[in-house]
């Protein structure tokens, strides 16, 4: 039960909707998806309040943001799988799975950075420089909160 609680707690993060979870935790999928959806809506509300875009800026910004969120979602879906694989195997983690999880998590981090850079380039065309910088700051802060939440909820690998 501890591992199921761990997995559920970790997935209450702004990772956006529907990801494949470890098959041992499949019965939790609906709850996980509901929590992820709420987190995504909260993230969008924080961005809305933080940017305070004009009508024209908003019209140009949100379609690009939605594409960004969708692409980020695809990468974060892999993170959900990594977390649930770890949760499902936490007590009996093999060396092979530990190695794979480390590699996969680094790949996810790299891919998230690529997505961020790609969309900051696109947003640079529709937002003033200070607004773009504020958006980047908001994203960094929201990601930091998510990372702290994960760090608090994920126990270290045992020998």
C-alpha positions as a printed NumPy array, in Angstrom:
array([[  0.   ,   0.   ,   0.   ],
       [  2.896,   2.383,   0.722],
       [  4.054,   2.18 ,  -2.9  ],
       [  0.543,   2.887,  -4.229],
       [  0.356,   5.971,  -2.   ],
       [  3.8  ,   7.049,  -3.225],
       [  2.759,   6.737,  -6.861],
       [ -0.477,   8.612,  -6.336],
       [  1.208,  11.422,  -4.429],
       [  3.915,  11.846,  -7.045],
       [  1.474,  12.165,  -9.883],
       [ -0.385,  15.114,  -8.415],
       [  2.007,  17.255, -10.412],
       [  1.576,  19.614, -13.351],
       [  2.425,  16.957, -15.895],
       [ -0.74 ,  17.286, -17.934],
       [ -3.121,  14.532, -18.897],
       [ -3.006,  10.83 , -19.788],
       [  0.148,   8.853, -19.424],
       [  0.878,   5.174, -19.411],
       [  1.389,   3.94 , -15.864],
       [  3.085,   0.776, -14.724],
       [  0.628,  -2.097, -15.199],
       [  0.804,  -2.937, -11.484],
       [ -0.722,   0.48 , -10.773],
       [ -3.205,   0.547, -13.672],
       [ -6.23 ,   0.583, -11.36 ],
       [ -5.096,   4.023, -10.153],
       [ -5.035,   5.541, -13.646],
       [ -8.351,   7.441, -13.427],
       [ -7.388,   9.05 , -10.122],
       [ -3.933,   9.923, -11.406],
       [ -5.383,  11.503, -14.551],
       [ -7.907,  13.555, -12.579],
       [ -5.133,  14.919, -10.357],
       [ -2.939,  15.722, -13.346],
       [ -5.796,  17.545, -15.071],
       [ -6.449,  19.719, -12.017],
       [ -2.735,  20.51 , -11.804],
       [ -2.652,  21.56 , -15.457],
       [ -5.592,  23.922, -14.934],
       [ -3.93 ,  25.43 , -11.871],
       [ -0.71 ,  25.92 , -13.845],
       [ -2.584,  27.761, -16.59 ],
       [ -4.27 ,  29.995, -14.   ],
       [ -0.896,  30.912, -12.458],
       [  0.475,  31.772, -15.895],
       [ -2.605,  33.862, -16.704],
       [ -2.258,  35.849, -13.479],
       [  1.497,  36.193, -13.835],
       [  1.602,  37.394, -17.424],
       [ -1.439,  39.682, -17.541],
       [ -1.436,  39.665, -21.326],
       [ -3.214,  42.209, -23.508],
       [ -6.001,  40.94 , -25.745],
       [ -3.736,  40.704, -28.778],
       [ -0.897,  39.077, -26.827],
       [ -3.314,  36.583, -25.348],
       [ -4.705,  35.691, -28.775],
       [ -1.191,  34.941, -30.021],
       [  0.207,  33.418, -26.822],
       [ -2.355,  30.76 , -25.851],
       [ -2.326,  28.675, -29.057],
       [  1.482,  28.473, -28.844],
       [  1.264,  27.687, -25.132],
       [ -1.278,  24.928, -25.819],
       [  1.108,  23.373, -28.358],
       [  3.933,  23.712, -25.822],
       [  1.83 ,  22.067, -23.114],
       [  0.905,  19.206, -25.463],
       [  4.53 ,  18.588, -26.414],
       [  5.641,  18.862, -22.808],
       [  2.875,  16.414, -21.892],
       [  4.264,  13.797, -24.258],
       [  7.667,  14.062, -22.6  ],
       [  6.189,  14.109, -19.098],
       [  4.145,  11.003, -19.891],
       [  7.485,   9.205, -19.966],
       [  8.278,  10.633, -16.526],
       [  5.022,   9.229, -15.168],
       [  6.004,   5.826, -16.51 ],
       [  9.446,   6.107, -14.891],
       [  7.923,   7.074, -11.54 ],
       [  5.323,   4.321, -11.594],
       [  7.901,   1.744, -12.691],
       [ 10.039,   2.789,  -9.746],
       [  7.066,   2.745,  -7.368],
       [  6.005,  -0.711,  -8.535],
       [  9.53 ,  -2.103,  -8.114],
       [ 10.801,  -0.006,  -5.215],
       [ 11.198,  -2.831,  -2.715],
       [ 12.931,  -5.198,  -5.169],
       [ 14.645,  -2.879,  -7.632],
       [ 17.08 ,  -4.744,  -9.869],
       [ 20.394,  -3.243, -10.964],
       [ 19.188,  -3.364, -14.579],
       [ 15.984,  -1.451, -13.823],
       [ 17.854,   1.092, -11.673],
       [ 20.274,   1.738, -14.549],
       [ 17.414,   2.05 , -17.015],
       [ 15.466,   4.461, -14.785],
       [ 18.506,   6.733, -14.401],
       [ 19.091,   6.809, -18.165],
       [ 15.408,   7.382, -18.906],
       [ 15.087,  10.178, -16.346],
       [ 18.098,  11.98 , -17.819],
       [ 16.605,  11.607, -21.299],
       [ 13.341,  13.142, -20.043],
       [ 15.182,  16.089, -18.471],
       [ 17.06 ,  16.729, -21.712],
       [ 13.928,  16.478, -23.818],
       [ 12.046,  18.877, -21.525],
       [ 14.818,  21.433, -21.975],
       [ 14.65 ,  21.014, -25.762],
       [ 10.881,  21.6  , -25.69 ],
       [ 11.292,  24.7  , -23.495],
       [ 13.931,  26.186, -25.834],
       [ 11.862,  25.429, -28.934],
       [  8.77 ,  27.18 , -27.579],
       [ 10.596,  30.134, -26.045],
       [ 11.871,  30.795, -29.577],
       [  8.298,  30.749, -30.884],
       [  6.987,  32.885, -28.039],
       [  9.773,  35.424, -28.626],
       [  7.958,  36.34 , -31.836],
       [  4.69 ,  37.211, -30.056],
       [  5.697,  38.48 , -26.592],
       [  7.746,  41.476, -25.529],
       [ 11.136,  40.47 , -24.069],
       [ 10.205,  41.176, -20.436],
       [  6.958,  39.234, -20.734],
       [  8.843,  36.325, -22.283],
       [ 11.356,  36.464, -19.426],
       [  8.476,  36.515, -16.898],
       [  6.887,  33.493, -18.587],
       [ 10.201,  31.639, -18.377],
       [ 10.495,  32.573, -14.691],
       [  6.963,  31.353, -13.987],
       [  7.667,  28.069, -15.761],
       [ 10.911,  27.652, -13.795],
       [  9.147,  28.315, -10.503],
       [  6.27 ,  25.946, -11.287],
       [  8.728,  23.252, -12.331],
       [ 10.756,  23.831,  -9.151],
       [  7.642,  23.304,  -7.026],
       [  6.888,  20.094,  -8.925],
       [ 10.471,  18.916,  -8.489],
       [ 10.424,  19.612,  -4.745],
       [  7.144,  17.728,  -4.435],
       [  8.643,  14.768,  -6.261],
       [ 11.847,  14.895,  -4.228],
       [  9.836,  14.818,  -1.017],
       [  7.706,  11.907,  -2.17 ],
       [ 10.273,   9.649,  -3.821],
       [ 12.342,   7.6  ,  -1.392],
       [ 15.965,   6.973,  -2.188],
       [ 16.907,   3.665,  -3.773],
       [ 17.721,   1.08 ,  -1.142],
       [ 20.789,  -1.199,  -1.313]])
